[in-house]
């Protein structure tokens, strides 16, 4: 994104959290889904997008 500052500014302006997610935040969601804590989850969508989907719902 550093090569495209205008696109980066736009992406941040529409992001409800006002920032990009970190690789660790994405990894934590994956780790959860693969863990025994998620053993009762079936057929669920797990949105890990900083609430970006809520802007278009």
Secondary structure by P-SEA (a helix, b strand, c coil): ccccaaaaaaaaaaccccccccaaaaaaaaaaaaccccccccbbbbbcccccccccc
